[in-house]
Amino acid sequence: MTGSETILGKPVRFMKHSYSSADKSRLQRDVIRSLLLHRVWFFIGMQDVKRRYRRSFIGPLWILLNLGVYVGTIGFVYGVMFGQDLKAFLPYLMLGFVTWGLISASIIDASAVFVSAEGYIKQFSYPKQIYILRAVVGSSMNFAMGLVAVAIVQIFIGNLQFTGWILAVPGLMLLYIALLGQTTIFAYLGSAFRDLPHALAGVLQVVFYLTPIVIPASVLKNHGLEFVYLLNPIYHLIEVVRDPILTGGLASPSSYSFVFGYILVVYCVAWFVAWRLDKKVVFLL
């Protein structure tokens, strides 16, 4: 398609970008190529983690320290406030908090994925999707350390269930599949709309308090507020990981069904957004 504009009084014709099947084929090749370049994005992601804690005395152990202080304080206050058994409530709170951290990173931090990788994108011919995978690697460090902290607490209070941790693996896989789609969406949108991270931070602050993380789901249910979390996809993403670890059994079938449906929607949106913006990213940076 062609169009025209007037510059200095003279008509200038230009080509408008059209989205064709060739763009889809190129995007598919880039996705496959990115997965094959696993050494590249894993290395860059780990370098980001090392850079974050460079010259730090205890390094990544700050994650455990900060989590311990937060959960210890909030867990005691809210546990007493809502009449919860602290032995059961502390692992519940910790799992909700560390999983929420991973999910929020795939939304807020993802908005700066391409912006922070501007130097790489303009200098190297790697497919842009490696920077999305790089972001997932970086955020996974905090999540892994948080899971270690949960296991330590469960050992200390005597309710660690190995079966539950094994049954949490399918939920973890579903969680990461969903997060990869979310990161893709917000990475592309963040390159086009620089105010997006600030807007998302405000929205997620509200969603945090509407998700059973600090407030137990049983409390909301007892007050007739089940709809607050049953229609919340983030709750189900957390639940397919948290429930098996806490109970030693699989989460409810409705949670798995909700997550499957959510993944389908997310990947449809991610594919559309990537298809429309992939060729424009370098010009938007």
VOBA-1610 file (N, C-alpha, C; in pm, whole numbers, padded with zeros to 5 digits, always signed):
BEGIN
Met+00085-00120+00000Met+00000+00000+00000Met+00088+00124+00000Thr+00045+00226-00069Thr+00123+00350-00074Thr+00041+00465-00024Gly+00108+00571+00012Gly+00040+00691+00058Gly+00128+00810+00025Ser+00089+00928+00064Ser+00170+01045+00033Ser+00158+01147+00144Glu+00265+01226+00159Glu+00267+01338+00251Glu+00330+01456+00179Thr+00310+01573+00233Thr+00371+01692+00174Thr+00483+01741+00263Ile+00602+01749+00209Ile+00718+01798+00282Ile+00774+01917+00205Leu+00782+02034+00270Leu+00829+02157+00206Leu+00751+02188+00079Gly+00620+02158+00085Gly+00534+02190-00027Gly+00537+02093-00141Lys+00615+01985-00128Lys+00626+01888-00236Lys+00567+01755-00191Pro+00487+01692-00274Pro+00430+01562-00236Pro+00538+01455-00235Val+00537+01374-00130Val+00634+01265-00118Val+00556+01136-00097Arg+00585+01037-00180Arg+00517+00909-00169Arg+00599+00818-00080Phe+00531+00735-00005Phe+00600+00643+00085Phe+00523+00512+00089Met+00590+00412+00142Met+00530+00279+00151Met+00479+00256+00292Lys+00356+00214+00305Lys+00301+00177+00435Lys+00332+00031+00461His+00363+00002+00588His+00396-00137+00621His+00271-00224+00617Ser+00281-00336+00551Ser+00170-00431+00547Ser+00213-00557+00620Tyr+00119-00621+00687Tyr+00148-00740+00765Tyr+00107-00861+00682Ser+00204-00942+00645Ser+00180-01052+00554Ser+00215-01185+00620Ser+00190-01292+00547Ser+00225-01425+00595Ser+00376-01441+00607Ala+00451-01361+00529Ala+00597-01365+00539Ala+00643-01319+00677Asp+00573-01220+00733Asp+00607-01173+00868Asp+00583-01284+00971Lys+00475-01357+00953Lys+00445-01467+01044Lys+00551-01575+01034Ser+00592-01609+00912Ser+00694-01712+00893Ser+00827-01669+00955Arg+00862-01542+00938Arg+00986-01491+00996Arg+00980-01496+01148Leu+00865-01460+01204Leu+00849-01462+01349Leu+00861-01605+01402Gln+00803-01700+01333Gln+00814-01840+01373Gln+00959-01887+01372Arg+01033-01848+01267Arg+01175-01886+01259Arg+01255-01823+01373Asp+01222-01698+01406Asp+01293-01631+01515Asp+01267-01699+01649Val+01144-01741+01671Val+01110-01809+01797Val+01188-01940+01809Ile+01190-02018+01702Ile+01262-02146+01703Ile+01411-02122+01722Arg+01464-02023+01651Arg+01606-01992+01662Arg+01642-01948+01803Ser+01552-01872+01867Ser+01576-01826+02004Ser+01587-01944+02101Leu+01499-02041+02085Leu+01502-02159+02171Leu+01631-02237+02152Leu+01681-02241+02031Leu+01806-02312+02004Leu+01927-02237+02059Leu+01914-02107+02076Leu+02024-02026+02130Leu+02017-02020+02283His+01986-02131+02345His+01965-02134+02490His+02090-02094+02568Arg+02207-02123+02514Arg+02330-02085+02584Arg+02346-01934+02591Val+02300-01865+02488Val+02314-01720+02484Val+02224-01654+02588Trp+02092-01682+02582Trp+02002-01613+02675Trp+02020-01659+02819Phe+02061-01784+02839Phe+02085-01828+02976Phe+02208-01758+03033Phe+02313-01747+02952Phe+02435-01680+02998Phe+02408-01533+03030Ile+02338-01462+02939Ile+02310-01320+02963Ile+02222-01303+03087Gly+02124-01393+03103Gly+02037-01385+03220Gly+02112-01404+03349Met+02205-01499+03352Met+02285-01521+03473Met+02381-01405+03498Gln+02431-01344+03391Gln+02516-01226+03408Gln+02437-01111+03469Asp+02310-01099+03434Asp+02226-00996+03496Asp+02214-01019+03646Val+02199-01144+03685Val+02188-01177+03827Val+02318-01144+03900Lys+02431-01182+03841Lys+02561-01154+03903Lys+02585-01004+03913Arg+02545-00930+03809Arg+02563-00786+03810Arg+02480-00720+03918Arg+02362-00775+03943Arg+02272-00719+04043Arg+02333-00727+04183Tyr+02411-00831+04210Tyr+02468-00851+04343Tyr+02619-00832+04344Arg+02673-00762+04244Arg+02817-00737+04239Arg+02859-00652+04359Arg+02971-00691+04419Arg+03027-00623+04536Arg+02940-00636+04661Ser+02836-00718+04653Ser+02752-00742+04770Ser+02820-00845+04860Phe+02810-00824+04991Phe+02879-00912+05086Phe+02816-01050+05090Ile+02683-01058+05091Ile+02618-01189+05098Ile+02546-01226+04968Gly+02549-01137+04869Gly+02497-01170+04737Gly+02349-01207+04737Pro+02315-01315+04664Pro+02174-01355+04652Pro+02108-01393+04785Leu+02188-01412+04890Leu+02128-01443+05020Leu+02043-01327+05073Trp+02061-01208+05013Trp+01973-01097+05049Trp+01828-01130+05020Ile+01805-01214+04918Ile+01668-01255+04885Ile+01607-01329+05003Leu+01682-01423+05060Leu+01631-01499+05175Leu+01613-01408+05296Leu+01707-01317+05316Leu+01699-01227+05432Leu+01577-01137+05422Asn+01558-01074+05307Asn+01443-00986+05290Asn+01311-01061+05300Leu+01308-01181+05242Leu+01186-01262+05249Leu+01157-01302+05393Gly+01262-01338+05468Gly+01243-01378+05607Gly+01187-01265+05692Val+01240-01144+05673Val+01193-01028+05750Val+01048-00996+05714Tyr+01017-00997+05584Tyr+00883-00963+05539Tyr+00781-01064+05590Val+00810-01191+05565Val+00714-01296+05602Val+00702-01307+05754Gly+00815-01293+05822Gly+00810-01302+05968Gly+00722-01195+06030Thr+00733-01073+05977Thr+00654-00962+06031Thr+00508-00970+05988Ile+00487-00977+05856Ile+00351-00980+05803Ile+00278-01107+05847Gly+00352-01219+05847Gly+00290-01346+05885Gly+00240-01345+06028Phe+00317-01289+06118Phe+00275-01284+06258Phe+00154-01193+06276Val+00160-01072+06215Val+00053-00975+06232Val-00078-01028+06173Tyr-00073-01071+06046Tyr-00195-01117+05980Tyr-00241-01252+06033Gly-00145-01335+06075Gly-00183-01463+06133Gly-00264-01446+06260Val-00220-01354+06345Val-00294-01326+06469Val-00425-01256+06437Met-00422-01162+06341Met-00542-01085+06306Met-00654-01175+06256Phe-00617-01273+06171Phe-00719-01361+06111Phe-00732-01494+06184Gly-00666-01507+06298Gly-00677-01628+06378Gly-00624-01753+06308Gln-00512-01739+06235Gln-00456-01850+06160Gln-00349-01923+06242Asp-00337-02053+06215Asp-00229-02132+06273Asp-00100-02093+06201Leu-00004-02036+06273Leu+00118-01986+06208Leu+00196-02095+06137Lys+00191-02218+06186Lys+00263-02326+06121Lys+00210-02353+05980Ala+00082-02331+05961Ala+00022-02349+05828Ala+00023-02220+05748Phe+00010-02107+05818Phe-00004-01979+05749Phe+00128-01928+05692Leu+00239-01949+05762Leu+00368-01898+05715Leu+00408-01958+05580Pro+00403-02091+05561Pro+00433-02145+05426Pro+00334-02096+05320Tyr+00207-02082+05359Tyr+00106-02031+05267Tyr+00142-01890+05220Leu+00180-01805+05314Leu+00216-01667+05283Leu+00343-01662+05199Met+00443-01741+05236Met+00570-01740+05164Met+00553-01784+05019Leu+00480-01893+04998Leu+00460-01942+04862Leu+00381-01842+04778Gly+00281-01781+04838Gly+00205-01680+04765Gly+00291-01561+04729Phe+00375-01519+04822Phe+00457-01400+04800Phe+00565-01423+04694Val+00637-01536+04701Val+00744-01560+04604Val+00688-01587+04464Thr+00572-01653+04456Thr+00511-01677+04326Thr+00457-01548+04268Trp+00400-01464+04352Trp+00354-01333+04308Trp+00472-01252+04252Gly+00587-01259+04318Gly+00705-01185+04271Gly+00744-01226+04130Leu+00738-01356+04102Leu+00770-01406+03968Leu+00667-01358+03866Ile+00539-01363+03903Ile+00432-01322+03811Ile+00439-01172+03784Ser+00459-01091+03888Ser+00464-00946+03868Ser+00585-00906+03784Ala+00697-00982+03797Ala+00814-00953+03714Ala+00784-00976+03567Ser+00698-01075+03538Ser+00664-01104+03399Ser+00571-00999+03340Ile+00528-00906+03423Ile+00438-00800+03376Ile+00508-00664+03382Ile+00553-00625+03501Ile+00615-00493+03517Ile+00756-00490+03460Asp+00844-00580+03508Asp+00982-00582+03459Asp+00988-00614+03311Ala+00893-00694+03264Ala+00892-00731+03123Ala+00873-00610+03033Ser+00811-00505+03084Ser+00786-00387+03003Ser+00915-00317+02962Ala+01024-00347+03033Ala+01153-00284+03001Ala+01251-00381+02936Val+01203-00497+02894Val+01293-00600+02839Val+01369-00549+02717Phe+01298-00498+02619Phe+01364-00452+02497Phe+01434-00318+02519Val+01379-00235+02606Val+01441-00106+02633Val+01578-00125+02697Ser+01588-00216+02795Ser+01716-00241+02861Ser+01814-00315+02771Ala+01763-00381+02669Ala+01849-00456+02576Ala+01875-00377+02448Glu+01852-00247+02451Glu+01866-00166+02330Glu+02004-00181+02266Gly+02109-00182+02348Gly+02244-00195+02295Gly+02265-00326+02221Tyr+02214-00435+02280Tyr+02227-00566+02215Tyr+02148-00570+02084Ile+02026-00520+02088Ile+01937-00529+01972Ile+01994-00453+01853Lys+02055-00337+01879Lys+02106-00254+01770Lys+02243-00297+01721Gln+02312-00384+01797Gln+02446-00426+01757Gln+02454-00569+01706Phe+02363-00655+01753Phe+02370-00796+01717Phe+02243-00837+01640Ser+02257-00943+01563Ser+02146-00990+01480Ser+02068-01103+01544Tyr+02081-01120+01675Tyr+02005-01224+01744Tyr+01856-01194+01736Pro+01773-01297+01733Pro+01627-01273+01738Pro+01590-01208+01871Lys+01493-01120+01867Lys+01458-01043+01987Lys+01405-01129+02100Gln+01355-01246+02067Gln+01294-01332+02169Gln+01395-01382+02273Ile+01524-01376+02241Ile+01622-01422+02340Ile+01624-01329+02460Tyr+01587-01204+02441Tyr+01587-01108+02552Tyr+01465-01131+02641Ile+01360-01186+02584Ile+01244-01226+02665Ile+01282-01344+02754Leu+01349-01442+02696Leu+01394-01559+02773Leu+01499-01518+02876Arg+01582-01422+02841Arg+01681-01370+02935Arg+01614-01313+03060Ala+01503-01240+03040Ala+01431-01182+03153Ala+01372-01289+03243Val+01323-01397+03183Val+01266-01508+03261Val+01374-01573+03347Val+01495-01587+03291Val+01606-01645+03368Val+01639-01557+03488Gly+01646-01427+03466Gly+01680-01335+03575Gly+01578-01338+03689Ser+01450-01336+03655Ser+01347-01335+03760Ser+01335-01470+03829Ser+01381-01576+03764Ser+01371-01710+03822Ser+01465-01728+03941Met+01572-01650+03948Met+01665-01662+04061Met+01596-01629+04192Asn+01523-01517+04196Asn+01449-01481+04317Asn+01347-01589+04353Phe+01281-01642+04252Phe+01180-01744+04275Phe+01242-01872+04332Ala+01355-01913+04275Ala+01423-02034+04322Ala+01468-02018+04467Met+01525-01903+04499Met+01568-01878+04637Met+01449-01877+04731Gly+01336-01823+04683Gly+01216-01822+04766Gly+01165-01962+04794Leu+01169-02051+04694Leu+01127-02189+04715Leu+01218-02261+04813Val+01348-02230+04807Val+01441-02287+04905Val+01404-02243+05046Ala+01368-02116+05059Ala+01328-02064+05191Ala+01201-02134+05241Val+01107-02159+05152Val+00984-02229+05190Val+01016-02369+05241Ala+01103-02440+05168Ala+01141-02576+05209Ala+01209-02576+05345Ile+01294-02477+05370Ile+01364-02467+05500Ile+01264-02445+05612Val+01167-02356+05589Val+01064-02329+05690Val+00980-02454+05717Gln+00944-02524+05610Gln+00864-02646+05627Gln+00941-02753+05705Ile+01069-02764+05680Ile+01152-02859+05756Ile+01156-02819+05902Phe+01172-02689+05926Phe+01184-02638+06062Phe+01057-02662+06143Ile+00939-02641+06079Ile+00813-02658+06153Ile+00758-02799+06139Gly+00824-02882+06061Gly+00788-03025+06054Gly+00670-03060+05967Asn+00644-02985+05858Asn+00533-03023+05771Asn+00575-03029+05624Leu+00702-03062+05598Leu+00749-03078+05461Leu+00696-03209+05402Gln+00636-03200+05283Gln+00581-03317+05215Gln+00647-03330+05077Phe+00732-03431+05062Phe+00804-03448+04936Phe+00707-03475+04821Thr+00600-03550+04851Thr+00501-03579+04746Thr+00441-03450+04691Gly+00414-03356+04779Gly+00356-03229+04737Gly+00449-03152+04645Trp+00579-03154+04674Trp+00674-03084+04590Trp+00682-03148+04452Ile+00672-03280+04446Ile+00674-03349+04316Ile+00547-03316+04237Leu+00432-03315+04306Leu+00306-03286+04239Leu+00294-03139+04197Ala+00382-03055+04252Ala+00381-02914+04213Ala+00450-02891+04079Val+00524-02991+04029Val+00598-02975+03903Val+00506-02942+03785Pro+00393-03013+03766Pro+00304-02973+03655Pro+00255-02829+03667Gly+00226-02787+03790Gly+00182-02649+03811Gly+00293-02550+03778Leu+00417-02584+03814Leu+00530-02498+03782Leu+00548-02485+03630Met+00530-02596+03560Met+00543-02592+03415Met+00436-02503+03353Leu+00312-02517+03400Leu+00204-02432+03350Leu+00230-02285+03384Leu+00282-02261+03503Leu+00312-02124+03544Leu+00414-02060+03450Tyr+00520-02132+03419Tyr+00625-02076+03334Tyr+00577-02059+03190Ile+00493-02149+03143Ile+00437-02134+03009Ile+00354-02005+03002Ala+00272-01982+03104Ala+00191-01861+03108Ala+00279-01736+03119Leu+00382-01743+03201Leu+00467-01626+03223Leu+00545-01590+03097Leu+00584-01689+03019Leu+00655-01660+02895Leu+00565-01583+02798Gly+00437-01620+02795Gly+00343-01546+02712Gly+00321-01405+02763Gln+00306-01389+02895Gln+00288-01256+02953Gln+00408-01168+02927Thr+00528-01223+02947Thr+00650-01146+02926Thr+00659-01098+02782Thr+00619-01183+02688Thr+00621-01146+02547Thr+00529-01028+02520Ile+00408-01036+02572Ile+00311-00927+02550Ile+00364-00794+02600Phe+00409-00791+02725Phe+00447-00664+02785Phe+00585-00616+02740Ala+00670-00708+02693Ala+00798-00666+02637Ala+00776-00583+02511Tyr+00689-00631+02423Tyr+00660-00558+02300Tyr+00584-00429+02327Leu+00481-00437+02411Leu+00402-00317+02441Leu+00487-00212+02513Gly+00579-00258+02598Gly+00663-00165+02672Gly+00758-00087+02583Ser+00797-00145+02469Ser+00884-00073+02376Ser+00808+00037+02303Ala+00677+00021+02291Ala+00595+00120+02221Ala+00536+00225+02316Phe+00507+00184+02439Phe+00445+00275+02536Phe+00533+00280+02662Arg+00612+00384+02673Arg+00711+00393+02781Arg+00648+00419+02918Asp+00523+00463+02921Asp+00455+00485+03049Asp+00392+00357+03103Leu+00399+00250+03025Leu+00331+00127+03063Leu+00377+00070+03197Pro+00509+00064+03227Pro+00550+00008+03357Pro+00490+00080+03476His+00479+00212+03466His+00423+00291+03577His+00274+00263+03595Ala+00204+00250+03483Ala+00061+00220+03490Ala+00038+00080+03545Leu+00118-00016+03500Leu+00102-00154+03545Leu+00134-00169+03693Ala+00232-00093+03742Ala+00267-00101+03884Ala+00148-00061+03971Gly+00076+00042+03929Gly-00042+00085+04004Gly-00153-00017+04000Val-00175-00076+03884Val-00280-00177+03870Val-00248-00301+03953Leu-00124-00346+03946Leu-00086-00467+04018Leu-00087-00448+04169Gln-00067-00325+04213Gln-00075-00299+04356Gln-00216-00327+04408Val-00315-00295+04326Val-00454-00324+04362Val-00481-00473+04353Val-00433-00536+04244Val-00455-00679+04224Val-00392-00761+04337Phe-00278-00714+04389Phe-00210-00786+04498Phe-00304-00806+04617Tyr-00378-00701+04652Tyr-00466-00710+04768Tyr-00597-00781+04737Leu-00626-00800+04607Leu-00744-00877+04570Leu-00713-01025+04549Thr-00586-01061+04561Thr-00543-01199+04544Thr-00511-01258+04680Pro-00559-01379+04709Pro-00531-01442+04839Pro-00382-01476+04855Ile-00307-01376+04898Ile-00164-01394+04927Ile-00142-01365+05074Val-00173-01243+05113Val-00164-01206+05256Val-00292-01247+05328Ile-00406-01226+05263Ile-00535-01266+05321Ile-00569-01406+05273Pro-00590-01502+05363Pro-00622-01639+05321Pro-00752-01646+05241Ala-00756-01738+05145Ala-00876-01755+05063Ala-00996-01794+05150Ser-00972-01868+05257Ser-01081-01911+05345Ser-01151-01793+05411Val-01074-01687+05441Val-01133-01567+05502Val-01227-01499+05404Leu-01183-01485+05280Leu-01269-01425+05177Leu-01393-01509+05153Lys-01375-01641+05152Lys-01488-01731+05130Lys-01591-01719+05242Asn-01544-01709+05365Asn-01635-01698+05479Asn-01715-01569+05476His-01664-01469+05407His-01735-01341+05397His-01810-01327+05265Gly-01825-01438+05192Gly-01900-01436+05068Gly-01831-01364+04954Leu-01698-01359+04957Leu-01622-01287+04855Leu-01541-01382+04766Glu-01596-01500+04740Glu-01525-01598+04657Glu-01496-01545+04518Phe-01587-01464+04463Phe-01570-01414+04327Phe-01442-01331+04313Val-01394-01273+04424Val-01274-01189+04419Val-01154-01267+04368Tyr-01146-01395+04407Tyr-01030-01474+04364Tyr-01063-01582+04261Leu-01188-01628+04256Leu-01221-01734+04161Leu-01213-01687+04016Leu-01232-01558+03994Leu-01223-01501+03859Leu-01087-01435+03834Asn-00995-01454+03926Asn-00863-01391+03919Asn-00762-01492+03866Pro-00709-01473+03743Pro-00614-01571+03688Pro-00486-01584+03769Ile-00444-01476+03833Ile-00321-01481+03912Ile-00338-01575+04031Tyr-00457-01576+04090Tyr-00483-01668+04200Tyr-00465-01813+04156His-00518-01847+04040His-00509-01985+03992His-00366-02021+03952Leu-00290-01925+03899Leu-00150-01949+03867Leu-00070-01979+03994Ile-00103-01908+04100Ile-00037-01933+04229Ile-00083-02066+04288Glu-00211-02093+04277Glu-00270-02209+04344Glu-00219-02341+04288Val-00194-02350+04157Val-00148-02477+04100Val-00006-02511+04146Val+00063-02414+04204Val+00195-02438+04263Val+00185-02451+04414Arg+00111-02362+04475Arg+00106-02355+04622Arg+00028-02470+04684Asp-00087-02503+04628Asp-00172-02604+04690Asp-00105-02741+04700Pro-00040-02792+04594Pro+00027-02922+04608Pro+00135-02922+04716Ile+00214-02815+04724Ile+00323-02809+04822Ile+00268-02808+04964Leu+00155-02742+04984Leu+00100-02730+05119Leu+00018-02853+05160Thr-00053-02913+05064Thr-00145-03022+05100Thr-00092-03161+05064Gly+00006-03168+04977Gly+00056-03299+04934Gly-00028-03362+04825Gly-00125-03288+04772Gly-00210-03338+04662Gly-00222-03234+04553Leu-00281-03271+04443Leu-00298-03177+04332Leu-00396-03066+04368Ala-00383-02954+04301Ala-00479-02844+04319Ala-00613-02885+04260Ser-00715-02804+04281Ser-00848-02836+04231Ser-00849-02837+04079Pro-00928-02928+04017Pro-00936-02933+03870Pro-00977-02799+03809Ser-01059-02722+03880Ser-01102-02593+03826Ser-00984-02498+03808Ser-00887-02505+03897Ser-00769-02418+03885Ser-00686-02455+03763Tyr-00667-02587+03742Tyr-00591-02629+03623Tyr-00666-02591+03497Ser-00797-02607+03495Ser-00876-02572+03378Ser-00868-02422+03350Phe-00876-02343+03455Phe-00868-02198+03440Phe-00732-02158+03383Val-00626-02221+03433Val-00490-02189+03386Val-00473-02227+03240Phe-00524-02344+03201Phe-00516-02386+03061Phe-00586-02283+02970Gly-00705-02240+03010Gly-00778-02141+02931Gly-00705-02008+02926Tyr-00647-01970+03039Tyr-00572-01844+03045Tyr-00450-01848+02952Ile-00379-01961+02951Ile-00263-01976+02864Ile-00303-01963+02718Leu-00414-02022+02681Leu-00461-02014+02543Leu-00486-01869+02503Val-00553-01795+02589Val-00582-01654+02560Val-00453-01573+02553Val-00364-01594+02650Val-00239-01518+02656Val-00155-01539+02531Tyr-00146-01663+02484Tyr-00062-01691+02368Tyr-00124-01637+02239Cys-00253-01634+02232Cys-00317-01571+02115Cys-00284-01422+02112Val-00294-01357+02227Val-00262-01214+02234Val-00113-01191+02209Ala-00028-01276+02268Ala+00117-01260+02251Ala+00158-01273+02105Trp+00099-01371+02036Trp+00132-01389+01895Trp+00091-01268+01812Phe-00029-01216+01840Phe-00077-01100+01764Phe+00011-00978+01789Val+00044-00952+01917Val+00125-00835+01951Val+00265-00847+01891Ala+00325-00966+01901Ala+00459-00986+01846Ala+00459-00969+01694Trp+00356-01022+01630Trp+00345-01013+01484Trp+00336-00868+01438Arg+00262-00786+01513Arg+00242-00647+01473Arg+00362-00558+01507Leu+00436-00590+01613Leu+00539-00497+01660Leu+00683-00545+01642Asp+00703-00672+01606Asp+00839-00725+01603Asp+00931-00645+01512Lys+00888-00610+01394Lys+00972-00537+01298Lys+00989-00390+01338Lys+00905-00341+01428Lys+00909-00200+01465Lys+00995-00174+01590Val+01031-00279+01663Val+01097-00261+01791Val+01223-00177+01778Val+01308-00210+01682Val+01436-00139+01669Val+01415+00010+01643Phe+01305+00048+01580Phe+01277+00188+01553Phe+01211+00259+01672Leu+01153+00178+01760Leu+01086+00236+01877Leu+01184+00263+01992Leu+01300+00199+01988Leu+01395+00213+02097Leu+01473+00345+02086
//
